[in-house]
Amino acid sequence: MTGKMVEVKDQELSIMDTTLRDGEQTSGVSFTDTEKLSVAKVLLESVKVDRIEIASARVSEGEFEAARRIMVWASQLGYLNRVEILGFVDGKISLDWIDRAGGKVINLLCKGSYKHVSQQLRKTPEEHIADIQKSVDYADELGIAVNVYLEDWSNGMRNSKDYVHFMVGKLKEMKIQRIMLPDTLGILDPDETYIYCKEMIESFPDVDFDFHAHNDYDLAIANVFHAIKAGIRCVHTTVNGLGERAGNAPLSSVIATIKDHLKMETKVNESMLNRVSKLVETFSGIRIPTNKPLIGEFVFTQCSGVHADGDNKNNLYFNDLLPERFGRTRSYALGKTSGKANIKANLEDMGIELSTEALKMVTNRIIDLGDKKETVTAEDLPYIVADVLQESLEQKILINNYSLSHAMGLKPSATLSIQIDGKTYESTESGDGQYDAFMNALKNIYRRLKKPFPKLLDYSVTIPPGGKTDALVESVIIWQLDREFKTRGLDSDQTAAAIKATTRMLNLLEHTNT
């Protein structure tokens, strides 16, 4: 690529998120209609993306019901022109499907390369254009606006550029709002993306173009960056980068790149990006990698003691990606590279102050545990401190005993006896599972005592590979009360491990509140 890139300051970009359509094409992902409605609401109302693509026409009755429910909600709030459905050049079939669902925008899938139109459709470009015109005319009769996807556009620009120019030249004469340029197979590099997008914009200055990246070479974000540099003013994303094969450009990374590197604006509320990421993680069942930029569990966690020390000295290791921007907080991990600064920061957060010698002893113990590949969390610190200093952390809360039952046809139930500050309390409750019944019994006691009880945010169970039924399992539970924190329990029984993690949580609360 030659020549200087254009400046792109003081302009606003629009975002079309296709998590509920293209993101659902991730292997193994299928959203229910209720899940789709929930994500649609968060994306449009809380995250404030400009448009969403929610479904593909003709797929299934479940897809139709989800689209219908979203359209009913969108119509009440005046959002119908911001909710789009993928449709096909199939006469009236897709358009009738969208019309019955209440949709008002179709994203019409057309062919963006000569190979696709000649080999897949077995038609001439002129015949394809004639079919598209019929669909556009029928959409106009129904009052449905049309955008066009030029499927395989990137290969079209590489191998059949005259065909792409022919198509765009004909499409811009039709009643079409936007022409969307997808790198369908994720083949482009950033230089090609810039050159091809620039060519489209300069050749057809009166056309509104979108760019749609795929991540097969891990270049989706770089390609989005260069498409915008070339002059594209709308880009497509998915939450957590979901999508077919290697996925699409992640919403969170696109927003941060636009703001910090391109110095441009969007309507997106970046403080809600972590919330929608967690929601989609739950509904999709696809876990967010712990090191995924902005939304991964560890990306705002400093492990190196040198970094923690630098942060204490005028934030020397901070960049523009402040966790508070995204509704998150910075933390300092504990392990063999932690150093005294990391450990001291965690202790101060918990209100624990140690002498220099004691801090050194605790640091050495944590380094020893790290060498053994043990996982050490901030919540382990009081126990490590107590152990190292040969003291005992007072157990103010003890589980005297509990009984769990689960019979076919009956709801699971739990009877609990718990000791708090030397006094015994009992409760019996039912629940959707044995642990849920235990938690309901525990919450009942805490309600009676008017004691605060944290919200359970996440629950995961780790079972060693091999499938041995007598192996230990680890339950990790994330709680929230003023702040997020994590506790672990280890046992051969999954429910017992969760109860141990819960008991540890109760004692940690007592310890930090006294």
C-alpha positions as CSV (number, residue, x, y, z in Angstrom):
1,M,0.0,0.0,0.0
2,T,1.4,3.4,-0.9
3,G,0.4,6.9,0.0
4,K,-0.6,8.5,3.3
5,M,-3.7,7.2,5.1
6,V,-6.5,9.7,5.6
7,E,-7.1,11.4,8.9
8,V,-10.4,10.2,10.5
9,K,-10.9,12.6,13.5
10,D,-14.0,14.1,14.9
11,Q,-16.4,11.8,13.2
12,E,-18.9,9.4,14.6
13,L,-19.1,5.7,13.5
14,S,-22.1,3.5,13.6
15,I,-22.1,-0.1,14.8
16,M,-24.2,-3.0,13.6
17,D,-24.0,-6.0,15.9
18,T,-24.8,-9.4,14.5
19,T,-24.4,-11.6,17.6
20,L,-27.9,-12.9,17.3
21,R,-27.5,-13.9,13.6
22,D,-23.9,-14.4,12.6
23,G,-22.7,-15.0,16.2
24,E,-25.3,-17.8,16.5
25,Q,-23.5,-19.6,13.6
26,T,-20.8,-20.5,16.1
27,S,-20.6,-24.3,16.4
28,G,-22.8,-25.5,19.2
29,V,-24.5,-22.1,19.9
30,S,-28.3,-21.8,19.7
31,F,-30.1,-19.0,21.6
32,T,-33.7,-19.5,22.8
33,D,-36.3,-16.8,21.9
34,T,-36.1,-15.4,25.5
35,E,-32.3,-15.3,25.4
36,K,-32.4,-13.5,22.0
37,L,-34.9,-11.0,23.3
38,S,-32.8,-10.3,26.4
39,V,-29.6,-9.8,24.4
40,A,-31.4,-7.5,21.9
41,K,-32.7,-5.4,24.8
42,V,-29.3,-5.0,26.3
43,L,-27.6,-4.2,23.0
44,L,-30.0,-1.5,21.9
45,E,-31.0,0.0,25.3
46,S,-27.9,-0.4,27.5
47,V,-24.9,-0.8,25.2
48,K,-26.6,1.5,22.6
49,V,-25.3,0.0,19.4
50,D,-26.9,1.5,16.3
51,R,-28.4,-1.6,14.7
52,I,-28.7,-5.3,15.4
53,E,-29.1,-8.3,13.1
54,I,-31.2,-10.9,14.9
55,A,-32.0,-13.8,12.6
56,S,-31.9,-15.5,9.2
57,A,-35.2,-15.9,7.4
58,R,-36.7,-19.4,6.8
59,V,-34.4,-21.1,9.3
60,S,-36.9,-22.6,11.8
61,E,-40.0,-21.9,13.8
62,G,-37.9,-21.1,16.8
63,E,-36.0,-18.5,14.8
64,F,-39.4,-17.0,13.6
65,E,-40.8,-16.9,17.2
66,A,-37.6,-15.1,18.4
67,A,-37.8,-12.6,15.6
68,R,-41.5,-12.0,16.2
69,R,-41.0,-11.4,20.0
70,I,-38.1,-9.0,19.3
71,M,-40.2,-7.1,16.7
72,V,-43.1,-6.7,19.1
73,W,-40.8,-5.2,21.7
74,A,-39.0,-3.0,19.2
75,S,-42.2,-1.7,17.7
76,Q,-43.3,-0.4,21.2
77,L,-40.1,1.6,21.5
78,G,-39.7,2.8,17.9
79,Y,-36.7,0.6,17.2
80,L,-38.0,-1.4,14.2
81,N,-35.7,0.4,11.7
82,R,-32.7,-0.7,13.9
83,V,-33.5,-4.4,13.9
84,E,-32.5,-6.4,10.8
85,I,-33.0,-9.9,9.4
86,L,-30.9,-11.7,6.8
87,G,-32.9,-12.7,3.8
88,F,-32.2,-14.4,0.4
89,V,-32.9,-13.6,-3.2
90,D,-35.7,-16.2,-3.4
91,G,-38.6,-14.3,-4.8
92,K,-41.2,-13.6,-2.1
93,I,-40.3,-16.3,0.4
94,S,-37.8,-14.5,2.7
95,L,-39.7,-11.2,2.5
96,D,-43.0,-12.8,3.4
97,W,-41.2,-14.6,6.4
98,I,-39.8,-11.2,7.6
99,D,-43.1,-9.5,7.0
100,R,-45.0,-12.0,9.1
101,A,-42.5,-11.6,11.9
102,G,-43.1,-7.9,11.9
103,G,-39.6,-7.0,10.5
104,K,-39.0,-3.7,8.6
105,V,-35.4,-4.2,7.4
106,I,-34.0,-7.0,5.2
107,N,-30.3,-7.6,4.7
108,L,-30.4,-9.2,1.3
109,L,-27.7,-11.8,0.7
110,C,-26.4,-11.3,-2.9
111,K,-23.3,-12.6,-4.6
112,G,-20.1,-10.4,-4.3
113,S,-17.8,-12.5,-6.5
114,Y,-18.1,-13.8,-10.1
115,K,-17.2,-17.3,-8.9
116,H,-20.2,-17.4,-6.5
117,V,-22.7,-16.1,-9.0
118,S,-21.6,-18.3,-11.9
119,Q,-20.8,-21.5,-10.0
120,Q,-23.2,-21.5,-7.0
121,L,-26.2,-19.7,-8.6
122,R,-25.3,-20.8,-12.2
123,K,-26.5,-17.4,-13.4
124,T,-25.1,-14.5,-15.3
125,P,-24.5,-11.2,-13.4
126,E,-27.4,-9.7,-15.4
127,E,-29.7,-12.5,-14.3
128,H,-28.7,-12.0,-10.7
129,I,-29.3,-8.3,-10.9
130,A,-32.7,-8.9,-12.4
131,D,-33.6,-11.3,-9.5
132,I,-32.4,-8.7,-6.9
133,Q,-34.5,-6.0,-8.5
134,K,-37.6,-8.2,-8.1
135,S,-36.8,-8.7,-4.4
136,V,-36.2,-5.0,-3.9
137,D,-39.5,-4.1,-5.7
138,Y,-41.4,-6.6,-3.5
139,A,-39.8,-5.3,-0.3
140,D,-40.9,-1.8,-1.3
141,E,-44.5,-3.0,-1.7
142,L,-44.3,-4.5,1.9
143,G,-42.7,-1.4,3.3
144,I,-39.5,-3.2,4.1
145,A,-36.2,-1.3,3.7
146,V,-33.3,-3.1,2.0
147,N,-29.6,-3.4,2.7
148,V,-27.5,-5.7,0.6
149,Y,-24.7,-8.1,1.6
150,L,-22.2,-8.7,-1.2
151,E,-21.2,-12.2,-0.1
152,D,-17.6,-13.1,-0.8
153,W,-16.8,-9.5,-1.7
154,S,-13.2,-9.9,-0.6
155,N,-12.6,-12.7,-3.1
156,G,-14.5,-10.7,-5.7
157,M,-12.1,-7.8,-5.2
158,R,-9.1,-10.1,-5.5
159,N,-10.3,-12.1,-8.5
160,S,-13.2,-10.4,-10.3
161,K,-13.1,-6.7,-9.6
162,D,-15.0,-5.8,-12.8
163,Y,-17.9,-7.9,-11.5
164,V,-17.9,-6.1,-8.1
165,H,-18.0,-2.7,-9.8
166,F,-20.8,-3.9,-12.1
167,M,-22.8,-5.1,-9.2
168,V,-22.4,-2.0,-7.1
169,G,-23.1,0.2,-10.1
170,K,-26.4,-1.5,-10.7
171,L,-27.3,-1.8,-7.0
172,K,-26.9,1.9,-6.3
173,E,-29.6,2.6,-8.8
174,M,-32.1,0.5,-6.8
175,K,-34.0,1.5,-3.6
176,I,-31.3,0.2,-1.3
177,Q,-30.1,1.9,1.9
178,R,-26.7,0.3,2.4
179,I,-24.2,-2.0,0.6
180,M,-22.4,-4.2,3.1
181,L,-18.9,-5.5,2.2
182,P,-18.1,-8.8,4.0
183,D,-14.7,-10.5,4.1
184,T,-16.8,-13.7,4.2
185,L,-13.9,-16.2,4.5
186,G,-11.6,-13.9,6.5
187,I,-8.9,-13.8,3.8
188,L,-8.0,-10.1,3.8
189,D,-5.0,-8.5,5.3
190,P,-5.0,-4.9,6.6
191,D,-3.4,-3.4,3.4
192,E,-5.9,-5.2,1.1
193,T,-8.8,-4.1,3.3
194,Y,-7.6,-0.4,3.1
195,I,-7.1,-0.5,-0.7
196,Y,-10.4,-2.3,-1.5
197,C,-12.5,-0.2,0.9
198,K,-10.9,3.0,-0.4
199,E,-11.6,1.9,-4.0
200,M,-15.3,1.3,-3.2
201,I,-15.7,4.7,-1.5
202,E,-13.9,6.6,-4.2
203,S,-15.7,4.8,-7.1
204,F,-19.1,5.2,-5.5
205,P,-19.0,8.2,-3.2
206,D,-22.8,8.4,-2.9
207,V,-23.2,4.9,-1.5
208,D,-23.2,4.1,2.2
209,F,-20.9,1.1,2.8
210,D,-20.6,-1.2,5.9
211,F,-17.6,-3.5,6.5
212,H,-18.0,-7.0,7.9
213,A,-14.8,-8.7,9.1
214,H,-14.1,-12.4,9.9
215,N,-11.2,-13.5,12.1
216,D,-9.7,-16.5,10.3
217,Y,-6.2,-15.1,10.4
218,D,-6.7,-13.2,13.7
219,L,-6.8,-10.0,11.7
220,A,-10.4,-8.9,12.1
221,I,-9.7,-6.0,14.4
222,A,-6.7,-4.8,12.3
223,N,-9.0,-5.0,9.2
224,V,-11.8,-3.1,10.9
225,F,-9.2,-0.5,11.8
226,H,-8.0,-0.1,8.2
227,A,-11.5,-0.1,6.8
228,I,-12.3,2.9,9.0
229,K,-9.0,4.5,8.0
230,A,-10.1,4.1,4.3
231,G,-13.4,5.9,5.0
232,I,-15.9,3.2,6.0
233,R,-18.3,4.7,8.6
234,C,-20.2,1.5,9.7
235,V,-18.6,-1.7,10.9
236,H,-20.1,-5.0,12.0
237,T,-19.3,-6.8,15.3
238,T,-20.4,-9.7,17.5
239,V,-20.2,-9.9,21.3
240,N,-17.2,-11.8,22.4
241,G,-16.2,-12.3,18.8
242,L,-18.7,-15.1,18.3
243,G,-19.2,-16.3,14.7
244,E,-18.6,-19.1,12.2
245,R,-15.1,-20.7,12.2
246,A,-12.8,-18.2,14.0
247,G,-15.6,-15.7,14.6
248,N,-16.1,-12.0,13.9
249,A,-14.7,-8.7,15.1
250,P,-15.4,-8.5,18.9
251,L,-17.6,-5.6,19.9
252,S,-15.5,-4.6,22.9
253,S,-12.2,-4.5,21.0
254,V,-13.7,-2.6,18.1
255,I,-15.1,0.1,20.4
256,A,-11.8,0.6,22.3
257,T,-9.8,0.7,19.0
258,I,-12.2,3.3,17.6
259,K,-11.9,5.5,20.6
260,D,-8.3,5.2,21.6
261,H,-6.5,4.7,18.3
262,L,-8.7,6.4,15.7
263,K,-9.9,9.1,18.1
264,M,-13.4,8.7,16.8
265,E,-16.8,8.4,18.6
266,T,-19.7,5.9,18.6
267,K,-22.9,6.0,20.6
268,V,-21.9,2.8,22.4
269,N,-21.8,2.9,26.2
270,E,-18.5,1.2,26.9
271,S,-19.2,0.8,30.6
272,M,-21.8,-1.8,29.6
273,L,-19.5,-3.9,27.4
274,N,-18.5,-6.3,30.2
275,R,-22.1,-6.8,31.2
276,V,-23.3,-7.8,27.7
277,S,-20.2,-10.0,27.3
278,K,-21.0,-12.0,30.5
279,L,-24.6,-12.3,29.4
280,V,-23.7,-13.7,26.0
281,E,-21.1,-16.0,27.6
282,T,-23.9,-17.4,29.8
283,F,-26.4,-17.9,27.0
284,S,-24.0,-19.2,24.4
285,G,-22.1,-21.6,26.7
286,I,-18.8,-20.3,25.0
287,R,-16.4,-19.3,27.8
288,I,-14.5,-16.0,27.3
289,P,-10.7,-16.8,27.3
290,T,-9.2,-15.4,30.4
291,N,-6.7,-13.3,28.4
292,K,-9.2,-11.9,25.8
293,P,-8.7,-8.1,25.6
294,L,-11.0,-6.0,27.7
295,I,-13.4,-8.8,28.8
296,G,-11.2,-11.7,29.8
297,E,-10.9,-12.4,33.5
298,F,-7.2,-11.7,33.8
299,V,-6.8,-8.7,31.5
300,F,-6.9,-6.1,34.3
301,T,-4.9,-8.3,36.7
302,Q,-1.2,-7.4,37.2
303,C,0.9,-10.5,38.0
304,S,4.3,-9.0,38.2
305,G,5.4,-7.5,41.5
306,V,7.4,-4.9,39.4
307,H,4.1,-3.7,37.8
308,A,2.3,-3.5,41.1
309,D,5.2,-1.4,42.5
310,G,5.1,0.8,39.5
311,D,1.4,1.3,39.8
312,N,1.9,2.4,43.4
313,K,4.5,5.0,42.1
314,N,2.3,7.3,39.9
315,N,0.5,4.5,37.9
316,L,3.6,3.8,35.8
317,Y,2.1,0.6,34.2
318,F,-1.4,2.1,33.4
319,N,-2.5,2.7,29.8
320,D,-5.7,4.2,28.3
321,L,-7.5,0.9,28.9
322,L,-8.6,1.7,32.4
323,P,-10.8,-1.0,33.8
324,E,-13.3,1.5,35.2
325,R,-14.2,2.5,31.6
326,F,-15.6,-1.0,31.1
327,G,-17.3,-1.5,34.4
328,R,-14.4,-3.4,35.9
329,T,-11.7,-3.0,38.5
330,R,-7.9,-3.6,38.5
331,S,-6.5,-6.4,40.7
332,Y,-3.2,-7.8,41.6
333,A,-2.7,-11.6,41.2
334,L,-0.9,-13.8,43.7
335,G,1.8,-16.2,42.6
336,K,5.5,-16.8,42.3
337,T,6.1,-13.5,40.4
338,S,3.9,-11.4,42.7
339,G,6.5,-9.8,44.9
340,K,5.8,-7.8,48.1
341,A,4.0,-4.9,46.2
342,N,1.3,-7.2,44.8
343,I,0.7,-9.0,48.1
344,K,0.7,-5.7,50.1
345,A,-1.9,-4.2,47.7
346,N,-4.2,-7.2,48.3
347,L,-3.7,-7.1,52.1
348,E,-4.4,-3.4,52.2
349,D,-7.7,-4.0,50.2
350,M,-8.7,-6.4,53.0
351,G,-7.6,-4.1,55.8
352,I,-4.8,-6.3,56.9
353,E,-1.5,-4.7,57.9
354,L,1.7,-6.7,58.4
355,S,5.2,-5.9,59.6
356,T,8.0,-5.9,57.1
357,E,9.2,-9.3,58.4
358,A,5.7,-10.8,58.4
359,L,5.1,-9.6,54.8
360,K,8.3,-11.2,53.7
361,M,7.3,-14.5,55.3
362,V,3.9,-14.4,53.6
363,T,5.5,-13.5,50.2
364,N,7.8,-16.5,50.5
365,R,4.9,-18.8,51.2
366,I,3.0,-17.6,48.2
367,I,6.1,-18.0,46.0
368,D,6.4,-21.6,47.3
369,L,2.8,-22.3,46.4
370,G,3.2,-20.7,42.9
371,D,6.2,-23.0,42.3
372,K,3.9,-25.9,43.0
373,K,1.4,-24.5,40.5
374,E,-1.1,-23.9,43.3
375,T,-3.8,-21.3,42.6
376,V,-3.7,-18.5,45.1
377,T,-6.4,-15.9,45.4
378,A,-6.9,-12.8,47.5
379,E,-9.4,-14.6,49.5
380,D,-6.7,-17.2,50.5
381,L,-4.6,-14.5,52.1
382,P,-6.1,-14.4,55.6
383,Y,-5.6,-18.1,55.8
384,I,-2.0,-18.0,54.5
385,V,-1.3,-15.1,56.9
386,A,-2.7,-17.1,59.8
387,D,-0.8,-20.2,58.8
388,V,2.5,-18.4,58.3
389,L,2.3,-16.5,61.6
390,Q,1.2,-19.7,63.4
391,E,-2.2,-18.2,64.3
392,S,-5.6,-19.5,63.6
393,L,-8.2,-17.5,61.7
394,E,-11.2,-17.5,64.0
395,Q,-14.0,-19.5,62.4
396,K,-17.0,-17.5,63.5
397,I,-19.4,-19.5,61.3
398,L,-19.5,-23.3,61.4
399,I,-21.7,-25.7,59.6
400,N,-22.8,-28.1,62.3
401,N,-24.5,-30.5,59.9
402,Y,-26.8,-30.6,56.9
403,S,-29.0,-33.1,55.2
404,L,-29.8,-33.1,51.5
405,S,-32.5,-35.2,49.9
406,H,-33.6,-35.7,46.3
407,A,-36.4,-38.0,45.4
408,M,-37.9,-38.6,42.0
409,G,-41.0,-36.4,41.4
410,L,-40.2,-34.2,44.5
411,K,-38.2,-31.0,44.7
412,P,-34.8,-31.4,46.4
413,S,-34.7,-30.2,50.0
414,A,-32.1,-29.3,52.6
415,T,-32.0,-29.1,56.4
416,L,-29.2,-27.0,57.7
417,S,-27.8,-26.4,61.2
418,I,-25.3,-23.6,61.4
419,Q,-23.4,-21.9,64.3
420,I,-22.9,-18.2,64.1
421,D,-20.9,-16.6,67.0
422,G,-21.6,-19.6,69.2
423,K,-25.4,-19.7,68.6
424,T,-27.1,-22.4,66.6
425,Y,-29.7,-21.7,63.9
426,E,-31.7,-24.2,61.8
427,S,-33.7,-24.0,58.6
428,T,-35.3,-26.4,56.1
429,E,-36.0,-25.3,52.5
430,S,-36.5,-26.8,49.0
431,G,-34.9,-25.7,45.8
432,D,-34.3,-26.5,42.1
433,G,-31.3,-28.6,43.1
434,Q,-29.6,-29.8,46.3
435,Y,-27.2,-26.9,46.4
436,D,-30.0,-24.4,45.6
437,A,-32.0,-25.9,48.5
438,F,-29.0,-25.5,50.8
439,M,-28.6,-21.9,49.7
440,N,-32.3,-21.2,50.3
441,A,-32.0,-22.6,53.8
442,L,-28.9,-20.5,54.5
443,K,-30.5,-17.3,53.1
444,N,-33.6,-17.9,55.3
445,I,-31.3,-17.8,58.4
446,Y,-29.5,-14.7,57.2
447,R,-32.8,-13.0,56.5
448,R,-34.0,-13.7,60.0
449,L,-30.8,-12.3,61.4
450,K,-30.9,-9.3,59.0
451,K,-27.3,-10.1,57.9
452,P,-26.1,-9.1,54.4
453,F,-25.8,-11.9,52.0
454,P,-23.9,-11.7,48.7
455,K,-25.2,-12.4,45.2
456,L,-23.9,-15.5,43.5
457,L,-22.6,-14.4,40.1
458,D,-21.0,-17.5,38.7
459,Y,-20.5,-21.2,39.7
460,S,-18.0,-23.5,38.0
461,V,-16.8,-27.0,38.7
462,T,-13.5,-28.4,37.7
463,I,-13.1,-32.2,37.4
464,P,-9.6,-33.6,36.7
465,P,-9.4,-35.4,33.3
466,G,-9.8,-39.2,33.2
467,G,-13.3,-39.5,34.5
468,K,-12.5,-41.2,37.8
469,T,-15.6,-40.9,40.1
470,D,-13.5,-40.8,43.3
471,A,-11.4,-37.8,42.1
472,L,-11.6,-34.5,43.9
473,V,-13.6,-31.8,42.3
474,E,-13.1,-28.1,42.8
475,S,-16.0,-25.7,43.0
476,V,-15.3,-22.1,42.3
477,I,-18.0,-19.5,43.1
478,I,-17.9,-15.8,42.3
479,W,-19.9,-13.6,44.7
480,Q,-20.8,-9.9,44.8
481,L,-21.3,-7.8,47.9
482,D,-19.9,-4.3,47.4
483,R,-17.2,-6.0,45.2
484,E,-16.7,-9.2,43.4
485,F,-14.7,-12.0,45.1
486,K,-14.1,-15.7,44.6
487,T,-14.0,-18.7,46.9
488,R,-13.1,-22.3,46.3
489,G,-14.1,-25.6,47.8
490,L,-12.5,-29.0,47.3
491,D,-14.2,-32.4,47.9
492,S,-14.9,-35.7,46.2
493,D,-18.6,-34.6,46.0
494,Q,-19.6,-31.6,43.9
495,T,-22.3,-30.3,46.2
496,A,-20.0,-30.7,49.3
497,A,-17.3,-28.8,47.5
498,A,-19.7,-26.0,46.7
499,I,-20.9,-25.9,50.4
500,K,-17.2,-25.7,51.5
501,A,-16.7,-22.7,49.1
502,T,-19.9,-21.1,50.6
503,T,-18.7,-21.7,54.2
504,R,-15.4,-20.0,53.3
505,M,-17.3,-17.1,51.8
506,L,-19.4,-16.6,55.1
507,N,-16.3,-16.6,57.2
508,L,-14.5,-14.2,54.9
509,L,-17.5,-11.8,55.2
510,E,-17.4,-12.1,59.0
511,H,-13.6,-11.5,59.0
512,T,-13.7,-8.4,56.7
513,N,-16.8,-6.9,58.5
514,T,-15.2,-7.0,62.0
